Amino acid sequence: MTALQAAVDGVGVVQAPLPLVAHHLQSGRLVAPFAVTMRSKQAYRLVCRRGEEDLPKIARFRRWLKAEVAEAS
């Protein structure tokens, strides 16, 4: 199972290039739970299944990821 499929199935989250997740975002199967983006040669979005963006485990991961991005910037 890929990380993207795990997110679609509701058993994980994924950081992925926008072109790989765009149709999932457009269809509503996945959502980007926060609006932070980083400029790079590649674009990534953290996505999870709709309705799960406020789950504590996803909120904790989001906070951790934001801190890592801030530290790297």
PyMOL Python script that loads the backbone (N, CA, C, O; Angstrom):
from pymol import cmd

cmd.read_pdbstr("""\
ATOM      1  N   MET A   1       0.857  -1.183   0.000  1.00  0.00           N
ATOM      2  CA  MET A   1       0.000   0.000   0.000  1.00  0.00           C
ATOM      3  C   MET A   1       0.895   1.235   0.000  1.00  0.00           C
ATOM      4  O   MET A   1       1.842   1.314   0.783  1.00  0.00           O
ATOM      5  N   THR A   2       0.608   2.183  -0.856  1.00  0.00           N
ATOM      6  CA  THR A   2       1.386   3.413  -0.887  1.00  0.00           C
ATOM      7  C   THR A   2       0.881   4.361   0.193  1.00  0.00           C
ATOM      8  O   THR A   2      -0.224   4.192   0.709  1.00  0.00           O
ATOM      9  N   ALA A   3       1.686   5.347   0.530  1.00  0.00           N
ATOM     10  CA  ALA A   3       1.278   6.343   1.515  1.00  0.00           C
ATOM     11  C   ALA A   3       0.049   7.112   1.035  1.00  0.00           C
ATOM     12  O   ALA A   3      -0.838   7.424   1.830  1.00  0.00           O
ATOM     13  N   LEU A   4      -0.006   7.414  -0.251  1.00  0.00           N
ATOM     14  CA  LEU A   4      -1.159   8.129  -0.792  1.00  0.00           C
ATOM     15  C   LEU A   4      -2.421   7.288  -0.632  1.00  0.00           C
ATOM     16  O   LEU A   4      -3.457   7.802  -0.210  1.00  0.00           O
ATOM     17  N   GLN A   5      -2.345   6.010  -0.960  1.00  0.00           N
ATOM     18  CA  GLN A   5      -3.515   5.150  -0.813  1.00  0.00           C
ATOM     19  C   GLN A   5      -3.908   5.014   0.651  1.00  0.00           C
ATOM     20  O   GLN A   5      -5.095   4.932   0.967  1.00  0.00           O
ATOM     21  N   ALA A   6      -2.928   4.988   1.545  1.00  0.00           N
ATOM     22  CA  ALA A   6      -3.223   4.921   2.975  1.00  0.00           C
ATOM     23  C   ALA A   6      -4.021   6.144   3.410  1.00  0.00           C
ATOM     24  O   ALA A   6      -4.973   6.018   4.180  1.00  0.00           O
ATOM     25  N   ALA A   7      -3.645   7.324   2.927  1.00  0.00           N
ATOM     26  CA  ALA A   7      -4.401   8.534   3.271  1.00  0.00           C
ATOM     27  C   ALA A   7      -5.817   8.464   2.717  1.00  0.00           C
ATOM     28  O   ALA A   7      -6.768   8.803   3.421  1.00  0.00           O
ATOM     29  N   VAL A   8      -5.974   8.032   1.472  1.00  0.00           N
ATOM     30  CA  VAL A   8      -7.298   7.912   0.868  1.00  0.00           C
ATOM     31  C   VAL A   8      -8.148   6.918   1.665  1.00  0.00           C
ATOM     32  O   VAL A   8      -9.349   7.125   1.835  1.00  0.00           O
ATOM     33  N   ASP A   9      -7.522   5.837   2.154  1.00  0.00           N
ATOM     34  CA  ASP A   9      -8.243   4.816   2.909  1.00  0.00           C
ATOM     35  C   ASP A   9      -8.470   5.208   4.366  1.00  0.00           C
ATOM     36  O   ASP A   9      -9.153   4.495   5.102  1.00  0.00           O
ATOM     37  N   GLY A  10      -7.899   6.340   4.785  1.00  0.00           N
ATOM     38  CA  GLY A  10      -8.115   6.812   6.143  1.00  0.00           C
ATOM     39  C   GLY A  10      -7.213   6.193   7.185  1.00  0.00           C
ATOM     40  O   GLY A  10      -7.517   6.250   8.377  1.00  0.00           O
ATOM     41  N   VAL A  11      -6.103   5.600   6.762  1.00  0.00           N
ATOM     42  CA  VAL A  11      -5.184   4.977   7.713  1.00  0.00           C
ATOM     43  C   VAL A  11      -3.825   5.679   7.744  1.00  0.00           C
ATOM     44  O   VAL A  11      -2.838   5.103   8.201  1.00  0.00           O
ATOM     45  N   GLY A  12      -3.773   6.909   7.264  1.00  0.00           N
ATOM     46  CA  GLY A  12      -2.528   7.646   7.269  1.00  0.00           C
ATOM     47  C   GLY A  12      -2.682   9.012   6.668  1.00  0.00           C
ATOM     48  O   GLY A  12      -3.757   9.388   6.200  1.00  0.00           O
ATOM     49  N   VAL A  13      -1.607   9.747   6.684  1.00  0.00           N
ATOM     50  CA  VAL A  13      -1.529  11.051   6.019  1.00  0.00           C
ATOM     51  C   VAL A  13      -0.348  10.979   5.073  1.00  0.00           C
ATOM     52  O   VAL A  13       0.501  10.096   5.194  1.00  0.00           O
ATOM     53  N   VAL A  14      -0.295  11.899   4.141  1.00  0.00           N
ATOM     54  CA  VAL A  14       0.798  11.875   3.182  1.00  0.00           C
ATOM     55  C   VAL A  14       1.196  13.299   2.819  1.00  0.00           C
ATOM     56  O   VAL A  14       0.360  14.197   2.721  1.00  0.00           O
ATOM     57  N   GLN A  15       2.472  13.473   2.626  1.00  0.00           N
ATOM     58  CA  GLN A  15       3.005  14.706   2.062  1.00  0.00           C
ATOM     59  C   GLN A  15       3.396  14.335   0.647  1.00  0.00           C
ATOM     60  O   GLN A  15       4.260  13.484   0.433  1.00  0.00           O
ATOM     61  N   ALA A  16       2.753  14.981  -0.326  1.00  0.00           N
ATOM     62  CA  ALA A  16       2.937  14.547  -1.711  1.00  0.00           C
ATOM     63  C   ALA A  16       2.918  15.726  -2.662  1.00  0.00           C
ATOM     64  O   ALA A  16       2.372  16.781  -2.338  1.00  0.00           O
ATOM     65  N   PRO A  17       3.517  15.553  -3.843  1.00  0.00           N
ATOM     66  CA  PRO A  17       3.461  16.609  -4.851  1.00  0.00           C
ATOM     67  C   PRO A  17       2.009  16.873  -5.258  1.00  0.00           C
ATOM     68  O   PRO A  17       1.221  15.942  -5.427  1.00  0.00           O
ATOM     69  N   LEU A  18       1.677  18.131  -5.410  1.00  0.00           N
ATOM     70  CA  LEU A  18       0.305  18.516  -5.744  1.00  0.00           C
ATOM     71  C   LEU A  18      -0.244  17.775  -6.964  1.00  0.00           C
ATOM     72  O   LEU A  18      -1.401  17.355  -6.932  1.00  0.00           O
ATOM     73  N   PRO A  19       0.529  17.597  -8.034  1.00  0.00           N
ATOM     74  CA  PRO A  19      -0.048  16.878  -9.174  1.00  0.00           C
ATOM     75  C   PRO A  19      -0.518  15.462  -8.836  1.00  0.00           C
ATOM     76  O   PRO A  19      -1.440  14.949  -9.472  1.00  0.00           O
ATOM     77  N   LEU A  20       0.109  14.824  -7.838  1.00  0.00           N
ATOM     78  CA  LEU A  20      -0.296  13.473  -7.465  1.00  0.00           C
ATOM     79  C   LEU A  20      -1.584  13.441  -6.640  1.00  0.00           C
ATOM     80  O   LEU A  20      -2.297  12.438  -6.639  1.00  0.00           O
ATOM     81  N   VAL A  21      -1.879  14.531  -5.943  1.00  0.00           N
ATOM     82  CA  VAL A  21      -3.056  14.527  -5.065  1.00  0.00           C
ATOM     83  C   VAL A  21      -4.172  15.449  -5.545  1.00  0.00           C
ATOM     84  O   VAL A  21      -5.248  15.477  -4.949  1.00  0.00           O
ATOM     85  N   ALA A  22      -3.930  16.196  -6.605  1.00  0.00           N
ATOM     86  CA  ALA A  22      -4.903  17.209  -7.046  1.00  0.00           C
ATOM     87  C   ALA A  22      -6.286  16.615  -7.282  1.00  0.00           C
ATOM     88  O   ALA A  22      -7.282  17.189  -6.841  1.00  0.00           O
ATOM     89  N   HIS A  23      -6.371  15.478  -7.967  1.00  0.00           N
ATOM     90  CA  HIS A  23      -7.699  14.917  -8.251  1.00  0.00           C
ATOM     91  C   HIS A  23      -8.377  14.423  -6.974  1.00  0.00           C
ATOM     92  O   HIS A  23      -9.604  14.441  -6.885  1.00  0.00           O
ATOM     93  N   HIS A  24      -7.599  13.984  -5.988  1.00  0.00           N
ATOM     94  CA  HIS A  24      -8.186  13.582  -4.710  1.00  0.00           C
ATOM     95  C   HIS A  24      -8.710  14.799  -3.953  1.00  0.00           C
ATOM     96  O   HIS A  24      -9.745  14.728  -3.291  1.00  0.00           O
ATOM     97  N   LEU A  25      -7.990  15.914  -4.055  1.00  0.00           N
ATOM     98  CA  LEU A  25      -8.445  17.151  -3.414  1.00  0.00           C
ATOM     99  C   LEU A  25      -9.692  17.688  -4.112  1.00  0.00           C
ATOM    100  O   LEU A  25     -10.644  18.105  -3.453  1.00  0.00           O
ATOM    101  N   GLN A  26      -9.687  17.678  -5.429  1.00  0.00           N
ATOM    102  CA  GLN A  26     -10.828  18.189  -6.194  1.00  0.00           C
ATOM    103  C   GLN A  26     -12.081  17.346  -5.960  1.00  0.00           C
ATOM    104  O   GLN A  26     -13.188  17.881  -5.920  1.00  0.00           O
ATOM    105  N   SER A  27     -11.915  16.044  -5.807  1.00  0.00           N
ATOM    106  CA  SER A  27     -13.067  15.161  -5.602  1.00  0.00           C
ATOM    107  C   SER A  27     -13.561  15.192  -4.166  1.00  0.00           C
ATOM    108  O   SER A  27     -14.659  14.717  -3.877  1.00  0.00           O
ATOM    109  N   GLY A  28     -12.753  15.752  -3.254  1.00  0.00           N
ATOM    110  CA  GLY A  28     -13.143  15.814  -1.852  1.00  0.00           C
ATOM    111  C   GLY A  28     -12.754  14.592  -1.045  1.00  0.00           C
ATOM    112  O   GLY A  28     -13.063  14.517   0.144  1.00  0.00           O
ATOM    113  N   ARG A  29     -12.083  13.636  -1.665  1.00  0.00           N
ATOM    114  CA  ARG A  29     -11.652  12.451  -0.913  1.00  0.00           C
ATOM    115  C   ARG A  29     -10.554  12.783   0.085  1.00  0.00           C
ATOM    116  O   ARG A  29     -10.456  12.154   1.138  1.00  0.00           O
ATOM    117  N   LEU A  30      -9.729  13.772  -0.243  1.00  0.00           N
ATOM    118  CA  LEU A  30      -8.691  14.251   0.663  1.00  0.00           C
ATOM    119  C   LEU A  30      -8.825  15.757   0.815  1.00  0.00           C
ATOM    120  O   LEU A  30      -9.372  16.431  -0.058  1.00  0.00           O
ATOM    121  N   VAL A  31      -8.326  16.275   1.918  1.00  0.00           N
ATOM    122  CA  VAL A  31      -8.277  17.722   2.154  1.00  0.00           C
ATOM    123  C   VAL A  31      -6.878  18.084   2.626  1.00  0.00           C
ATOM    124  O   VAL A  31      -6.184  17.257   3.217  1.00  0.00           O
ATOM    125  N   ALA A  32      -6.470  19.305   2.369  1.00  0.00           N
ATOM    126  CA  ALA A  32      -5.220  19.842   2.896  1.00  0.00           C
ATOM    127  C   ALA A  32      -5.588  20.550   4.200  1.00  0.00           C
ATOM    128  O   ALA A  32      -6.214  21.609   4.158  1.00  0.00           O
ATOM    129  N   PRO A  33      -5.212  19.990   5.364  1.00  0.00           N
ATOM    130  CA  PRO A  33      -5.701  20.518   6.630  1.00  0.00           C
ATOM    131  C   PRO A  33      -5.110  21.855   7.072  1.00  0.00           C
ATOM    132  O   PRO A  33      -5.564  22.421   8.067  1.00  0.00           O
ATOM    133  N   PHE A  34      -4.123  22.368   6.370  1.00  0.00           N
ATOM    134  CA  PHE A  34      -3.651  23.716   6.657  1.00  0.00           C
ATOM    135  C   PHE A  34      -3.058  24.321   5.410  1.00  0.00           C
ATOM    136  O   PHE A  34      -2.689  23.608   4.477  1.00  0.00           O
ATOM    137  N   ALA A  35      -2.967  25.639   5.394  1.00  0.00           N
ATOM    138  CA  ALA A  35      -2.634  26.362   4.166  1.00  0.00           C
ATOM    139  C   ALA A  35      -1.154  26.714   4.031  1.00  0.00           C
ATOM    140  O   ALA A  35      -0.807  27.586   3.235  1.00  0.00           O
ATOM    141  N   VAL A  36      -0.288  26.065   4.779  1.00  0.00           N
ATOM    142  CA  VAL A  36       1.139  26.361   4.703  1.00  0.00           C
ATOM    143  C   VAL A  36       1.730  25.681   3.471  1.00  0.00           C
ATOM    144  O   VAL A  36       1.493  24.497   3.228  1.00  0.00           O
ATOM    145  N   THR A  37       2.489  26.433   2.711  1.00  0.00           N
ATOM    146  CA  THR A  37       3.207  25.866   1.575  1.00  0.00           C
ATOM    147  C   THR A  37       4.664  26.280   1.666  1.00  0.00           C
ATOM    148  O   THR A  37       4.995  27.286   2.294  1.00  0.00           O
ATOM    149  N   MET A  38       5.520  25.514   1.048  1.00  0.00           N
ATOM    150  CA  MET A  38       6.949  25.825   0.973  1.00  0.00           C
ATOM    151  C   MET A  38       7.340  25.892  -0.484  1.00  0.00           C
ATOM    152  O   MET A  38       6.940  25.042  -1.280  1.00  0.00           O
ATOM    153  N   ARG A  39       8.108  26.885  -0.834  1.00  0.00           N
ATOM    154  CA  ARG A  39       8.607  26.966  -2.197  1.00  0.00           C
ATOM    155  C   ARG A  39       9.768  25.995  -2.351  1.00  0.00           C
ATOM    156  O   ARG A  39      10.675  25.932  -1.521  1.00  0.00           O
ATOM    157  N   SER A  40       9.709  25.263  -3.412  1.00  0.00           N
ATOM    158  CA  SER A  40      10.804  24.373  -3.763  1.00  0.00           C
ATOM    159  C   SER A  40      10.641  24.027  -5.235  1.00  0.00           C
ATOM    160  O   SER A  40       9.711  24.488  -5.897  1.00  0.00           O
ATOM    161  N   LYS A  41      11.531  23.233  -5.722  1.00  0.00           N
ATOM    162  CA  LYS A  41      11.390  22.800  -7.107  1.00  0.00           C
ATOM    163  C   LYS A  41      10.206  21.858  -7.243  1.00  0.00           C
ATOM    164  O   LYS A  41       9.704  21.640  -8.345  1.00  0.00           O
ATOM    165  N   GLN A  42       9.764  21.305  -6.134  1.00  0.00           N
ATOM    166  CA  GLN A  42       8.596  20.435  -6.101  1.00  0.00           C
ATOM    167  C   GLN A  42       7.617  20.990  -5.075  1.00  0.00           C
ATOM    168  O   GLN A  42       8.031  21.569  -4.070  1.00  0.00           O
ATOM    169  N   ALA A  43       6.334  20.819  -5.320  1.00  0.00           N
ATOM    170  CA  ALA A  43       5.316  21.291  -4.382  1.00  0.00           C
ATOM    171  C   ALA A  43       4.688  20.090  -3.683  1.00  0.00           C
ATOM    172  O   ALA A  43       4.352  19.097  -4.329  1.00  0.00           O
ATOM    173  N   TYR A  44       4.531  20.179  -2.382  1.00  0.00           N
ATOM    174  CA  TYR A  44       3.936  19.116  -1.587  1.00  0.00           C
ATOM    175  C   TYR A  44       2.773  19.669  -0.787  1.00  0.00           C
ATOM    176  O   TYR A  44       2.751  20.851  -0.442  1.00  0.00           O
ATOM    177  N   ARG A  45       1.807  18.813  -0.493  1.00  0.00           N
ATOM    178  CA  ARG A  45       0.675  19.162   0.370  1.00  0.00           C
ATOM    179  C   ARG A  45       0.489  18.022   1.357  1.00  0.00           C
ATOM    180  O   ARG A  45       0.598  16.853   0.990  1.00  0.00           O
ATOM    181  N   LEU A  46       0.214  18.356   2.593  1.00  0.00           N
ATOM    182  CA  LEU A  46      -0.171  17.350   3.565  1.00  0.00           C
ATOM    183  C   LEU A  46      -1.667  17.159   3.397  1.00  0.00           C
ATOM    184  O   LEU A  46      -2.424  18.125   3.492  1.00  0.00           O
ATOM    185  N   VAL A  47      -2.097  15.958   3.155  1.00  0.00           N
ATOM    186  CA  VAL A  47      -3.516  15.693   2.939  1.00  0.00           C
ATOM    187  C   VAL A  47      -3.965  14.519   3.804  1.00  0.00           C
ATOM    188  O   VAL A  47      -3.170  13.661   4.185  1.00  0.00           O
ATOM    189  N   CYS A  48      -5.254  14.508   4.099  1.00  0.00           N
ATOM    190  CA  CYS A  48      -5.862  13.418   4.843  1.00  0.00           C
ATOM    191  C   CYS A  48      -7.309  13.292   4.386  1.00  0.00           C
ATOM    192  O   CYS A  48      -7.803  14.131   3.633  1.00  0.00           O
ATOM    193  N   ARG A  49      -7.976  12.258   4.837  1.00  0.00           N
ATOM    194  CA  ARG A  49      -9.349  12.046   4.424  1.00  0.00           C
ATOM    195  C   ARG A  49     -10.246  13.134   5.000  1.00  0.00           C
ATOM    196  O   ARG A  49     -10.071  13.558   6.143  1.00  0.00           O
ATOM    197  N   ARG A  50     -11.218  13.583   4.188  1.00  0.00           N
ATOM    198  CA  ARG A  50     -12.152  14.624   4.605  1.00  0.00           C
ATOM    199  C   ARG A  50     -12.801  14.220   5.927  1.00  0.00           C
ATOM    200  O   ARG A  50     -13.195  13.070   6.118  1.00  0.00           O
ATOM    201  N   GLY A  51     -12.903  15.192   6.831  1.00  0.00           N
ATOM    202  CA  GLY A  51     -13.502  14.955   8.136  1.00  0.00           C
ATOM    203  C   GLY A  51     -12.503  14.542   9.201  1.00  0.00           C
ATOM    204  O   GLY A  51     -12.827  14.535  10.389  1.00  0.00           O
ATOM    205  N   GLU A  52     -11.287  14.198   8.787  1.00  0.00           N
ATOM    206  CA  GLU A  52     -10.278  13.769   9.753  1.00  0.00           C
ATOM    207  C   GLU A  52      -9.210  14.830  10.007  1.00  0.00           C
ATOM    208  O   GLU A  52      -8.271  14.604  10.770  1.00  0.00           O
ATOM    209  N   GLU A  53      -9.356  15.978   9.371  1.00  0.00           N
ATOM    210  CA  GLU A  53      -8.311  17.007   9.484  1.00  0.00           C
ATOM    211  C   GLU A  53      -8.152  17.558  10.892  1.00  0.00           C
ATOM    212  O   GLU A  53      -7.105  18.119  11.214  1.00  0.00           O
ATOM    213  N   ASP A  54      -9.177  17.410  11.750  1.00  0.00           N
ATOM    214  CA  ASP A  54      -9.089  17.928  13.115  1.00  0.00           C
ATOM    215  C   ASP A  54      -8.851  16.845  14.156  1.00  0.00           C
ATOM    216  O   ASP A  54      -8.893  17.126  15.353  1.00  0.00           O
ATOM    217  N   LEU A  55      -8.602  15.611  13.724  1.00  0.00           N
ATOM    218  CA  LEU A  55      -8.291  14.548  14.680  1.00  0.00           C
ATOM    219  C   LEU A  55      -7.015  14.899  15.435  1.00  0.00           C
ATOM    220  O   LEU A  55      -6.084  15.444  14.841  1.00  0.00           O
ATOM    221  N   PRO A  56      -6.951  14.599  16.734  1.00  0.00           N
ATOM    222  CA  PRO A  56      -5.762  14.936  17.525  1.00  0.00           C
ATOM    223  C   PRO A  56      -4.455  14.407  16.932  1.00  0.00           C
ATOM    224  O   PRO A  56      -3.446  15.112  16.951  1.00  0.00           O
ATOM    225  N   LYS A  57      -4.455  13.184  16.409  1.00  0.00           N
ATOM    226  CA  LYS A  57      -3.200  12.643  15.875  1.00  0.00           C
ATOM    227  C   LYS A  57      -2.742  13.403  14.633  1.00  0.00           C
ATOM    228  O   LYS A  57      -1.540  13.550  14.412  1.00  0.00           O
ATOM    229  N   ILE A  58      -3.669  13.880  13.832  1.00  0.00           N
ATOM    230  CA  ILE A  58      -3.304  14.659  12.652  1.00  0.00           C
ATOM    231  C   ILE A  58      -2.882  16.062  13.070  1.00  0.00           C
ATOM    232  O   ILE A  58      -1.948  16.626  12.499  1.00  0.00           O
ATOM    233  N   ALA A  59      -3.562  16.627  14.059  1.00  0.00           N
ATOM    234  CA  ALA A  59      -3.181  17.954  14.575  1.00  0.00           C
ATOM    235  C   ALA A  59      -1.762  17.908  15.146  1.00  0.00           C
ATOM    236  O   ALA A  59      -0.973  18.825  14.921  1.00  0.00           O
ATOM    237  N   ARG A  60      -1.437  16.843  15.881  1.00  0.00           N
ATOM    238  CA  ARG A  60      -0.075  16.707  16.431  1.00  0.00           C
ATOM    239  C   ARG A  60       0.945  16.610  15.313  1.00  0.00           C
ATOM    240  O   ARG A  60       1.990  17.259  15.369  1.00  0.00           O
ATOM    241  N   PHE A  61       0.656  15.806  14.294  1.00  0.00           N
ATOM    242  CA  PHE A  61       1.581  15.664  13.168  1.00  0.00           C
ATOM    243  C   PHE A  61       1.741  16.991  12.438  1.00  0.00           C
ATOM    244  O   PHE A  61       2.850  17.360  12.050  1.00  0.00           O
ATOM    245  N   ARG A  62       0.640  17.706  12.251  1.00  0.00           N
ATOM    246  CA  ARG A  62       0.678  19.002  11.566  1.00  0.00           C
ATOM    247  C   ARG A  62       1.554  19.982  12.341  1.00  0.00           C
ATOM    248  O   ARG A  62       2.371  20.687  11.749  1.00  0.00           O
ATOM    249  N   ARG A  63       1.385  20.028  13.680  1.00  0.00           N
ATOM    250  CA  ARG A  63       2.216  20.926  14.502  1.00  0.00           C
ATOM    251  C   ARG A  63       3.694  20.550  14.384  1.00  0.00           C
ATOM    252  O   ARG A  63       4.555  21.421  14.252  1.00  0.00           O
ATOM    253  N   TRP A  64       3.980  19.243  14.433  1.00  0.00           N
ATOM    254  CA  TRP A  64       5.362  18.795  14.308  1.00  0.00           C
ATOM    255  C   TRP A  64       5.936  19.187  12.954  1.00  0.00           C
ATOM    256  O   TRP A  64       7.049  19.706  12.871  1.00  0.00           O
ATOM    257  N   LEU A  65       5.174  18.937  11.896  1.00  0.00           N
ATOM    258  CA  LEU A  65       5.648  19.245  10.556  1.00  0.00           C
ATOM    259  C   LEU A  65       5.884  20.739  10.378  1.00  0.00           C
ATOM    260  O   LEU A  65       6.892  21.145   9.800  1.00  0.00           O
ATOM    261  N   LYS A  66       4.952  21.564  10.875  1.00  0.00           N
ATOM    262  CA  LYS A  66       5.131  23.019  10.778  1.00  0.00           C
ATOM    263  C   LYS A  66       6.393  23.454  11.503  1.00  0.00           C
ATOM    264  O   LYS A  66       7.116  24.321  11.012  1.00  0.00           O
ATOM    265  N   ALA A  67       6.672  22.868  12.662  1.00  0.00           N
ATOM    266  CA  ALA A  67       7.886  23.213  13.412  1.00  0.00           C
ATOM    267  C   ALA A  67       9.125  22.803  12.634  1.00  0.00           C
ATOM    268  O   ALA A  67      10.108  23.543  12.597  1.00  0.00           O
ATOM    269  N   GLU A  68       9.086  21.629  12.013  1.00  0.00           N
ATOM    270  CA  GLU A  68      10.226  21.172  11.215  1.00  0.00           C
ATOM    271  C   GLU A  68      10.469  22.086  10.025  1.00  0.00           C
ATOM    272  O   GLU A  68      11.613  22.409   9.705  1.00  0.00           O
ATOM    273  N   VAL A  69       9.386  22.504   9.369  1.00  0.00           N
ATOM    274  CA  VAL A  69       9.514  23.400   8.213  1.00  0.00           C
ATOM    275  C   VAL A  69      10.069  24.743   8.664  1.00  0.00           C
ATOM    276  O   VAL A  69      10.937  25.314   8.003  1.00  0.00           O
ATOM    277  N   ALA A  70       9.571  25.249   9.789  1.00  0.00           N
ATOM    278  CA  ALA A  70      10.041  26.543  10.298  1.00  0.00           C
ATOM    279  C   ALA A  70      11.534  26.466  10.642  1.00  0.00           C
ATOM    280  O   ALA A  70      12.283  27.410  10.389  1.00  0.00           O
ATOM    281  N   GLU A  71      11.953  25.355  11.212  1.00  0.00           N
ATOM    282  CA  GLU A  71      13.346  25.196  11.582  1.00  0.00           C
ATOM    283  C   GLU A  71      14.240  25.091  10.349  1.00  0.00           C
ATOM    284  O   GLU A  71      15.378  25.560  10.362  1.00  0.00           O
ATOM    285  N   ALA A  72      13.730  24.485   9.300  1.00  0.00           N
ATOM    286  CA  ALA A  72      14.504  24.308   8.079  1.00  0.00           C
ATOM    287  C   ALA A  72      14.571  25.578   7.241  1.00  0.00           C
ATOM    288  O   ALA A  72      15.455  25.712   6.394  1.00  0.00           O
ATOM    289  N   SER A  73      13.659  26.501   7.461  1.00  0.00           N
ATOM    290  CA  SER A  73      13.598  27.724   6.636  1.00  0.00           C
ATOM    291  C   SER A  73      14.586  28.763   7.080  1.00  0.00           C
ATOM    292  O   SER A  73      14.655  29.841   6.490  1.00  0.00           O
TER     293      SER A  73
END
""", "prot")
cmd.dss("prot")
cmd.show_as("cartoon", "prot")
cmd.util.cbc("prot")
cmd.orient("prot")
